[in-house]
Amino acid sequence: MSRAASGVFEVVPDNPAGQPRTGLRGRLAALDRPLTSYYLLLGCTGMLLAIGLVMVLSTSSAAQLYVGQSPYSVFIKQLLGALLGLAAMWVLSKAPARLFRALATPMLIAAIGGLLVVLAFGPTVAGAKRWIVVAGLTIQPSEFAKLAFLLWGANLLANRARLGQLTDPRKLLMPLLPGAAFVAMLVMLGDDLGTTFLLLVILLSLLWVIGTPGRVFTGILGLIVFALLVMIVVAPYRFQRLTGYLGPAGNPLGANMQGIQGKWAIGSGGVFGVGLGESRQKWGWVPNASTDFIFAILGEELGLVGTVSVVLLYGGFAYAGLRVARRMADPFMRLAAAAATAWIVVQAMVNIGAVIGLLPITGVPLPLISQGLSSLIASLTAIGMLLSFARREPGAREALAAAGPSIGARIAGAVGLGWLGARLESWGASEPAVSGIWGLGALSGRDRPAGARPARGRPARGRPARGRPAPGSRRPDPYRSDPYRSDPYRSDLYRSDPGRAGPGEPPRVPRPRPGPAAAGTTPRDRLPGRSVPHPAAPRRTVPGEAPGQQAQRRGRPGPREAGGRPGQAMGPDRLKEV
């Protein structure tokens, strides 16, 4: 609120006494801080990941003991994926947006190559080709294809927005729509309808955020729904899942066993659950208990409190991701943040909805909780990108600098790697420094200071780049002994950029050229290129030598008695009459 006092507006705080705000208004005001999105994303991700590791250990141990293997074998692989994903998330959280834009097309090409390799050499599991074994680890390229298509689509639409081509439907959808169709076709050839659905969700979120015209968006949405219905009808087991969703009654050990047993598991948990590790449904009653239906076991062991907590964590993640997208001014950041949030949140909604019977069973894992190395790493990588964007919200960089070193830098210092933590902190300190570290400074000139000129080539260690000397240094002048060459007012002749002042110098104002020289002056008083005597120019003469002889000795035309013409300029402009 503001008021006028004596013609001057005075700003009056809402709380003049300086008392802390209480109630709902005070709690909501805390969400307006610059780092709200960053810490909310970090907190929700960490808690979901911790819950997921505990539930994977609980659900997979029963299946591993049933087949006579170690109860910790699946958990160790999941823990390895979590460590790799956290490392990727931490590094990417300090990366610039130009890194993601530069990697968009190579990642899409690599993802398409991985999908083709799976179709050619991947094993068939339950009638589907989705995985490939690399060094004893099962990799699912379709999970990384979602992230690659997200980055490629966001980069493509951001370029279209920069060129002002969003009003033309042909330029807006080409080649975005054919690219999405091609990637979805490769995924569907591996019999993975769930991942195909998520790819189309990413496509729709990109088109929605960029502001696609209503008729075009409605037409694409109708086309996607029609394609999904066709893919469901042509496959008998998918059609059976759809009919089981429409008519859930049946034999609990028959075709609808997974859905019926999953709902029984959630119902038997009550409010507080039966306790961690005490589930009975995980002993073979719920198929895919550690992957697609891990939420059912979570509801049995942790009860209503656990399921509501997980849903609230996904809700907080959705709020933080959409807040990052709303506060981004760059179109690529806005598109990528919104699409990544839609991907993770919609995938969680589809999984939870299928477990509790609100949606048909699609076979997609629960992000950050379900067992799956590829899904976990891809999700954490996308979250690292979101954290990178959250660090570039208005005021977030200053708040992070005031907060001191991050937890990662403190951990690195505790284990004796303080130099590594300090280097990583310097990487994320500012955009130009990060882009220089990643070697992407040449992709755009926005990281150069205003008025700066790009250096030619890479300078040698310890030496400045070509051009203006470094501050505090002085370039050697081979003509320092010549008063005409070493004159400070004419030093701009030997600069790499004559029109700009050097480090620590005042602004250079061009001096007007005066008229003809006054009568009675001699050429020895003039500087090269000028027609007036300089007051500070030294006059070096040899005893017994005439002025005309001195000019001839210097190689310049003298006055009339030395062969020159009156009023003729000296130096470089000596052929021009003044």
C-alpha positions, 0 to 999 in steps of 0.5 A: 500500500502507498500513500502521498505525503507532501507530494511524494509517494511513500511505501508503507509495508503491510506489516509495519510492526515487523511481526512475522505473518501468521495463519494461512496468508503467512504460509502462502507467502512462503511459497513466493520465495525465489528458491521455492521451486528448487527446494520443493523439487529436491525434497519431493524427489528425495522422499519419493526415491527413499520410499521407492528404495524401501518398497523395492527391497520389501517387494522384490525380496519375496520374489527372489526368495521364492526362486532361491536367490539373494533377497538383496539382488534386485535392491542392489541394482535399484540402488546402483541406478539411484546412485547413477541417477542422482549423480546425473541429476546433480551434474545436470542441475548446474548445466546451462539450457544450451547444453540441453538444446545442443544434446536434443538432436544427438539424443533423439538419434541415439534413442532411435538407434537404441529402439532399432537395436532392441527390435533387431537383437532384443529378447522377447519377454511375454511377447514384447521386445522392450529390453536389451542386456548391456554388461549384465544390466537390462536397459529399456531404450524407450524410457530414454526415448521419452526424454530425447523426444521431449528435448527435441520437440521443445528445441524445435518449437522454441526455434519456431517461436523465435522465427515467428512461425507459430501461426502457420500450422504446417511449419508448427507441426512439421517435422514435430508430428512426423517425428513423434509418429516415427518414435511412437511407431518404433515403440509400438513395434516392441509392444509397449502401449504405455510408453507410446501413450506417454510419448503422445502426452509429451507431444500434447503438452508441448503443443498446449504450452506453445499455444497451438490454435484450438482447431489444430489441437483438437484435431491432433487430440482426436487423431491420437485417441483414435490411434490408441483405440485402434491399437487396443482393439487389434491386440487381444490381450489389450482388448481383454484389459479394457473389458476387464476394466469395464467389467471388473467382476470375475475370478480373482485367480483368472484374467482379472487377477492383477486388478482384483488382487491389487485392490484387495492389497490396498483394502487390507492395509487399513489406515496405518498399514500392516507394517513394512515387510509384512505384506502377504499379497506380495508372495505371488498373489499380486503379479508384477508387485515390484514394478507396475503394482508396487503402489498396491503393496505400498498401500498394504504395508503403509496404509492410507497414510502412506498412499496419501503421502505419496499422492501429496508428494506427486502433487508438490512435484507437479506444483513446483514443475509448473511453477518453474515453467510459468516463471521461465522467460525462455521458450525452450525452458518453459516448454521443456519444464512443462513437458517433463512435469506432465510426463512424470505426473501423468505417468504417476496418475496412470499407474495409481489410477490403474491400481485402484481401478480408475483407469485400465491397466497399461503397464507403466511403472510408478516414477521414482518408486517402481523397480526399473533401472532405465525408468529411474535414471531417465526420471532423475535426469529429467528432474536434474534438468528441472532443477537447472531451470529452477536455479535460473528463476528470478532471484534464485541465483542470488539466493543460492549464492547467499546460502553458501556451498551446496550439500554436494560440495560439503560432502565432497569436502568431507571425503577429501575432495574439496577441490572437486566440490569447489570446482562444481560450485564455480561451474554453476555460479553463473551462466557464462562460466558454465557454458565455458566449462561445457564448451558451448560458448561458441553456440551463442554470443549471449554469454559475451559481455556487451561490446566484447569481440570474440577471440581468434583461436584459443590463447596460450596458457598464461597469455591474453587473447589476441587484441587488446592487452590484459588489464595492468599490462603494457604492449611493447612499443618498438617506436617508443623512442620516437616522439611522434609514435609514442605520443599518448594522443595518437596511441589509438593508431596502434590499438586493435580497436581504435574507437574504444578506450582501454582498461582503466582509461576514460572514454575516448572522445574524437577530437575535431580536426582544426583548419590550416596551420597558422603562419610561422609554424614549422613542420617539425612541430606537427604530428603525423596526420595533423596540420597544427602544432602539438604543444607537447611535441618535443623539438629535437634539433642538432646544433648548426642544422637548419629546419629544412635539413632536419626534415630531410633527415627524417624523410619528410618534405620540408618547407619551401626551401627544403622542396616542400609546399607551404601548408602540406600536411606531414605523415600519412596525410602528406599527399592531401592538401589542407 
